[in-house]
């Protein structure tokens, strides 16, 4: 593995003092280092008023305060500040399987993929997702598949492994939760993308998602975006630098 291959882990946060410490501790930084991957951790914080920022600073992760509100805005800010060749995203509440990051990166490199998203429904821990949330996600995922002819089963998953080159070449509209489905529409339409099994654990701290309100906004976005998606690319990716395969 060449030392110049680097990873940026981007984590959006807002008042996640109960979850951010667990999330940061769960990152397999030692294993990534053993794989020869230089890794930076960026937490994009929406100006939390609890102890989130202090925990991030104490951990040694890079803290970026983004006063503009929105889940999607945090990710776009994180993408623009990332220095890695490959970006990994996950939430700050301890729900995503950070221990699988090395496996997903291996898949991206060895199969020359541009984008991986995980399917949380492969293994949902008891109590991790309400029935309303589960049904809403299924509806949104079904609409996404119907409108955009993809095979994505979990349109709202927030754990991705993506080449920095991809994020540099797309224009994302949403500053809100809808960015999760927007980036999948673009990635699966224009780039080499797959959905892999993942898991979903019970969150740490209070949920920020308003299921009905955000669900309705995301549904409307899917129909609205259907008329705009052809303008999402800045410059088509003609080729990718060949990254050495992992053992």
C-alpha positions as CSV (number, residue, x, y, z in Angstrom):
1,X,0.0,0.0,0.0
2,X,1.4,3.3,-1.0
3,X,1.8,5.9,1.8
4,X,0.4,8.7,-0.4
5,X,-3.1,7.2,-0.2
6,X,-4.9,9.1,2.5
7,X,-8.3,8.9,4.2
8,X,-10.5,11.7,5.5
9,X,-13.3,10.7,8.0
10,X,-16.0,13.4,8.0
11,X,-18.5,13.4,10.9
12,X,-21.2,16.1,11.2
13,X,-22.3,16.9,14.7
14,X,-24.8,19.0,16.6
15,X,-25.0,18.6,20.4
16,X,-23.7,15.1,20.3
17,X,-21.6,15.0,23.5
18,X,-23.0,11.6,24.4
19,X,-22.3,10.1,21.0
20,X,-19.2,11.8,19.7
21,X,-16.8,10.3,22.2
22,X,-18.0,6.8,21.4
23,X,-17.9,7.5,17.7
24,X,-14.4,8.8,17.7
25,X,-13.2,6.0,19.9
26,X,-14.7,3.4,17.5
27,X,-12.7,4.6,14.5
28,X,-10.1,1.9,13.6
29,X,-7.2,4.3,13.2
30,X,-4.6,1.8,14.2
31,X,-5.8,-0.7,11.6
32,X,-5.9,2.0,8.9
33,X,-2.3,3.0,9.8
34,X,-1.2,-0.6,9.6
35,X,-2.7,-0.7,6.1
36,X,-0.5,2.2,5.2
37,X,-3.3,4.7,5.0
38,X,-2.7,8.2,6.5
39,X,-6.0,9.2,8.1
40,X,-7.4,12.6,9.2
41,X,-10.6,12.9,11.2
42,X,-12.8,16.0,10.6
43,X,-15.8,16.8,12.8
44,X,-18.0,19.5,11.2
45,X,-20.0,20.9,14.1
46,X,-23.1,23.0,13.8
47,X,-22.1,25.3,16.7
48,X,-23.1,22.9,19.5
49,X,-23.8,24.4,22.9
50,X,-23.0,21.3,24.9
51,X,-19.6,19.6,25.4
52,X,-19.3,18.3,21.9
53,X,-16.6,20.7,20.7
54,X,-14.5,20.2,23.8
55,X,-14.6,16.4,23.4
56,X,-13.5,16.7,19.7
57,X,-10.6,19.0,20.6
58,X,-9.4,16.7,23.3
59,X,-9.5,13.7,20.9
60,X,-7.1,15.3,18.5
61,X,-9.6,15.3,15.7
62,X,-9.9,18.4,13.5
63,X,-12.9,20.6,14.5
64,X,-14.6,22.7,11.9
65,X,-17.4,25.0,13.2
66,X,-20.1,25.5,10.5
67,X,-22.6,28.1,11.6
68,X,-24.8,27.6,8.5
69,X,-27.4,25.1,9.6
70,X,-28.1,21.7,8.0
71,X,-26.9,18.1,7.8
72,X,-26.2,18.5,4.1
73,X,-24.4,21.8,4.6
74,X,-22.1,20.1,7.2
75,X,-21.2,17.4,4.7
76,X,-20.5,19.8,1.9
77,X,-18.3,21.8,4.2
78,X,-16.5,18.6,5.3
79,X,-15.9,17.6,1.7
80,X,-14.4,21.0,0.8
81,X,-12.0,20.8,3.8
82,X,-11.0,17.1,3.3
83,X,-7.5,16.4,2.2
84,X,-7.8,12.6,1.7
85,X,-8.0,10.7,-1.6
86,X,-10.9,8.8,-0.1
87,X,-13.6,10.3,2.2
88,X,-15.5,8.2,4.8
89,X,-18.7,9.6,6.4
90,X,-20.7,8.6,9.4
91,X,-22.9,10.2,12.0
92,X,-21.7,11.3,15.5
93,X,-24.2,9.3,17.4
94,X,-22.6,5.8,17.4
95,X,-25.1,4.2,15.1
96,X,-22.8,3.2,12.2
97,X,-20.3,0.3,12.0
98,X,-17.0,2.3,12.1
99,X,-15.1,-1.0,12.6
100,X,-16.0,-1.9,9.0
101,X,-14.2,1.1,7.5
102,X,-11.1,-0.9,6.5
103,X,-13.3,-3.5,4.7
104,X,-15.2,-0.8,2.8
105,X,-12.0,1.0,1.8
106,X,-10.6,-2.3,0.6
107,X,-13.6,-2.9,-1.6
108,X,-13.5,0.6,-3.0
109,X,-9.8,0.3,-4.0
110,X,-9.7,-3.3,-5.1
111,X,-12.8,-3.0,-7.3
112,X,-12.0,0.5,-8.5
113,X,-15.3,1.9,-7.2
114,X,-16.1,5.6,-6.9
115,X,-18.8,5.4,-4.2
116,X,-20.0,2.9,-1.6
117,X,-23.1,3.4,0.6
118,X,-24.1,1.0,3.3
119,X,-27.5,-0.7,3.8
120,X,-28.4,-0.3,7.5
121,X,-31.3,-2.7,7.1
122,X,-28.9,-5.6,6.7
123,X,-28.7,-5.7,10.5
124,X,-30.7,-3.2,12.6
125,X,-30.1,-3.5,16.4
126,X,-33.3,-3.9,18.4
127,X,-34.6,-0.5,19.4
128,X,-32.3,1.4,16.9
129,X,-35.1,2.5,14.5
130,X,-38.7,3.2,15.2
131,X,-41.4,1.6,13.1
132,X,-42.4,5.1,11.6
133,X,-38.7,5.7,10.7
134,X,-38.4,2.3,9.1
135,X,-41.6,2.6,7.1
136,X,-40.7,6.2,6.0
137,X,-37.3,5.0,4.8
138,X,-38.8,2.1,2.8
139,X,-41.2,4.6,1.1
140,X,-38.4,7.0,0.2
141,X,-36.1,4.2,-1.0
142,X,-38.9,2.8,-3.2
143,X,-39.6,6.2,-4.7
144,X,-35.9,6.7,-5.3
145,X,-35.6,3.3,-7.1
146,X,-38.7,4.1,-9.2
147,X,-37.7,7.6,-10.2
148,X,-34.0,7.0,-10.8
149,X,-33.8,3.3,-11.8
150,X,-31.3,2.4,-9.0
151,X,-31.2,-0.7,-6.8
152,X,-30.5,1.3,-3.5
153,X,-32.3,-0.3,-0.6
154,X,-31.4,2.4,2.0
155,X,-31.8,5.8,0.5
156,X,-31.2,7.6,3.8
157,X,-28.0,5.9,4.9
158,X,-25.3,8.4,6.0
159,X,-22.3,6.2,5.9
160,X,-20.4,6.4,2.6
161,X,-17.0,5.7,1.2
162,X,-16.3,8.0,-1.7
163,X,-13.4,9.2,-3.8
164,X,-12.5,12.8,-3.2
165,X,-12.4,13.2,-7.0
166,X,-16.2,12.4,-7.1
167,X,-17.0,15.1,-4.5
168,X,-14.9,17.6,-6.5
169,X,-16.9,16.9,-9.7
170,X,-20.5,17.1,-8.5
171,X,-22.8,19.9,-7.5
172,X,-25.0,19.1,-4.5
173,X,-28.1,21.2,-3.9
174,X,-29.4,20.1,-0.6
175,X,-28.2,21.6,2.7
176,X,-30.6,19.4,4.7
177,X,-31.2,15.7,5.2
178,X,-32.1,15.2,1.6
179,X,-28.4,15.3,0.7
180,X,-28.3,11.6,1.7
181,X,-30.5,10.6,-1.2
182,X,-29.2,13.3,-3.5
183,X,-25.6,12.1,-3.4
184,X,-26.8,8.5,-4.1
185,X,-28.8,9.6,-7.1
186,X,-25.8,11.3,-8.6
187,X,-23.3,8.6,-7.7
188,X,-25.3,5.7,-9.1
189,X,-26.3,7.7,-12.2
190,X,-22.8,8.9,-13.2
191,X,-20.2,6.9,-11.3
192,X,-19.2,3.3,-10.4
193,X,-21.2,2.8,-7.2
194,X,-22.5,-0.1,-5.0
195,X,-24.5,-0.6,-1.9
196,X,-22.9,-3.0,0.7
197,X,-24.4,-4.6,3.8
198,X,-23.9,-2.6,7.0
199,X,-25.6,-2.3,10.4
200,X,-27.4,0.2,12.6
201,X,-27.1,0.5,16.3
202,X,-29.1,2.3,19.0
203,X,-28.0,6.0,19.0
204,X,-26.3,7.8,21.9
205,X,-28.2,10.9,22.9
206,X,-31.4,12.5,21.7
207,X,-32.4,12.1,18.1
208,X,-32.3,15.2,15.8
209,X,-34.5,13.6,13.1
210,X,-38.1,14.7,12.9
211,X,-39.4,11.6,11.0
212,X,-42.6,13.0,9.5
213,X,-41.3,16.5,8.7
214,X,-37.9,15.4,7.3
215,X,-39.6,12.5,5.5
216,X,-42.0,14.7,3.7
217,X,-39.2,17.2,2.7
218,X,-37.1,14.3,1.4
219,X,-40.0,12.9,-0.6
220,X,-40.7,16.3,-2.2
221,X,-37.0,16.7,-2.9
222,X,-36.9,13.4,-4.9
223,X,-39.6,14.6,-7.3
224,X,-38.2,18.1,-7.6
225,X,-34.7,16.9,-8.2
226,X,-35.9,14.6,-11.0
227,X,-36.0,17.7,-13.2
228,X,-32.5,18.9,-12.3
229,X,-30.2,15.9,-12.1
230,X,-28.6,16.3,-15.5
231,X,-26.8,19.4,-14.2
232,X,-25.2,17.8,-11.2
233,X,-21.8,17.2,-12.9
234,X,-19.0,19.8,-13.1
235,X,-16.6,17.8,-15.2
236,X,-17.1,14.1,-16.1
237,X,-14.4,11.9,-14.6
238,X,-12.4,10.6,-17.5
239,X,-10.2,8.3,-15.5
240,X,-9.0,7.6,-11.9
241,X,-5.5,7.2,-10.7
242,X,-4.8,3.6,-10.2
243,X,-4.5,2.8,-6.4
244,X,-2.4,-0.2,-5.4
245,X,-4.7,-3.1,-4.3
246,X,-4.8,-4.0,-0.7
247,X,-3.5,-7.4,0.3
